Amino acid sequence: MHPEKSPRLCMKLIILIVKQANERELAISIESLSKNSALKTMEATDNDPEVLRDIEEDQNIQIIPGTEIMIDAGNHHFIRSAADRVLVPQPSSDPHDPLNWDPFWKASTTASATFVSFAQGFGPLAIAPMFPMLAQEFKSDLSSVVQFTGVTILVLGFSNFIWIPLSSTFGRRPVLLASTLVSLGSSIWKAKATTYGSFMGACVLNGLGAGPGETLQPQIITDYVFLHDRGKYNTLYFALYFGSLALSPVVAGLLAEHTGWRNFWWLNVALLGAAFVVSFFAFPETRWHRHRANDIQTKTRHPSSTSLATNPEMNGKTSPPNLENGVADQPYTPVQTPIQHGKPGRKQFDLFQPNQQPLKTLLIELWTPFKLFAFPIVDFASLVVAWSTASFLIVNLTQSQAFSESPYQYTAQTVGFFNFAVVVGLLLGLGTAGPLNDWISMRATKRNKGIREPEMRLPAMIPYTLIMILGNFVVGFGYQYHWDWKAIVIVGYTCAGIQVASIPAIASTYAIDSYKPVTGSIFVNVTVVKNLWGYGLSRFITEWSIADGFVDPFMTNMCLTALWCICGVLFWYKGKALRHRTKDSNIHDT
């Protein structure tokens, strides 16, 4: 894959996924609605004890947050797709609701957010092939320059304690744009740095700016993607984000070898500048405040008789103003089916979204990540993502050390090119994990008489856990005993790419399905745990591997990753009981 063609390929892939999802799921079937049944949205059931009680009695189940009804129950009929799937969450009747956007705007939103995640992730791990050059430039040793990566990772994780509360308070759009500008500034600083301390300062700023690249897109995905497609979109995010981490060393090694290491950072400036321009014009605000009990009573500016089905029982009623979405208080037509081809409103392109209680919202969002550390499902997802990512990171941190010395003695360019195997693995993970995740969940839902539980995603982790184990064995023992590079790269590096696109997506989607209202805070926890371990790994991996060889650190990391993945068996059996204990928590009202 040529580096210049990768953005075009990613864009085509995004448009294909969005087009297929919308063609299949947004052709709403009016025939599925009974003329004599009162339409009740899925969101409304959370606030209506009578509806909840009726459905629980009809289905003989207990409904708690995370449990979703994917079939009609008794007299309660839900909005369905053309594929006869209940849509979760139920879209409102407002054409500006992100769930109602047409395929073009959903593709535009996905492409813009993914481009920003890709661009922000392009810099932090790109330094690996340049370690020898930077050590010579700044008159330092290998262990010291490896800390450029470690410090970036550490700051990146903790920066999200600020970025995510800001995105929940003022919107996704301003955070996306502001963080991209900060990252752009850090790349300019790196290109001009002349001392070790100056370059380290630029790495700190890079960590601060690149934080949303790891956390914001999953939050955006929950804003406009239905439950049954969430696995695909989260896998797309993980594959392309980690794809940027894998592809950047390829480009960095190539440029460093032929034109000097500083030119890579000027390339990064251009990439981030392009991401800012694209997101400014093509990324509308996706944060949408849903009045949970009144979703079906959302008003529209220009109701259309061809796209709306009115409910006579609601004629004459009015709806409370929806100022947070930039829609003024005015008459509306009650509806039973949502707009199928909506688009963003003008106010959704404002730099800041109105918030009636910004200080209160900000304080709650600042506290929520700390609170979530007491939730076992969130901790499980954090640990799985952290160590699965570390199985990718350890390959990045050790590749120059292993391949630049005897018996290999490869150049920075060659070491960089080896990361193409990781990119191939990421694409394989993208093509298999998302569809497998959603397919397994849907099959389990059908066997469970139309009741979806978040735990139904967990079995999809099994094949990728085995692939993770294989990859660590091949790379660790291959480095130690100087196997042929083909085995290490083609098998080991590819396995590292497959598992890092798959395991984190499955585990984090499970946590999101369980506690969707706090998706952003979940990823703050995930990122902090992941980056703390990543910093520790970068801090000690060089000395550890020199002292004890490569097998010990690789096997230690592999065993811990496998341990957290195996804990999925516990959550398969006890996950709903754990969710039951937190069903009354106020995080469900966030």
Protein Blocks (a to p, Z undefined) as FASTA:
>chain_A
ZZklmmmmmmmmmmmmmmmmmmmmmmccfklpcfkbccddfklmmmmmklmmmmmmmnop
acdehiacfbdehjbccdddfkopacdddddfbfklmklpcfklmmmmmmmmmmmmmmmm
mmmmmmmmmmmmmmmmnopafklmmmmmmmmmmmmmmmmmmmmmmmmmnojklmmmmmmm
mmmmmmmmmmmpcbfklmmmmmmmmmmmmmmmmmmmmmmmmmmpcfklmmmmmmmmmmmm
mmmmmmmmmmmmmmmmmnojklmmmmmmmmmmmmmmmmmmmmccfbdcddfklmmmcccf
bdcfklpccdfklgoiacdddfknopacddddddfbdcfbbcddfklmcfbdcdfblmlm
mmmmmmmmmmmmmpmklmmmmmmmmmmmmmmmmmmmmmmmmmmpcfklpafklmmmmmmm
mmmmmmmmmmmmmmmmmmmmmmmmmmnnopacfklmmmmmmmmmmmmmmmmmmmmmmmmn
opafklmmmmmmmmmmmmmmmmmmmmmmmmmmmmmmlmmmmmmmmmmmmmmmmmmmmmmm
mmmmmmnojmlmmmmmmmmmmmmmmmmmmmmmmmmmmmmmmmmpcklmZZ
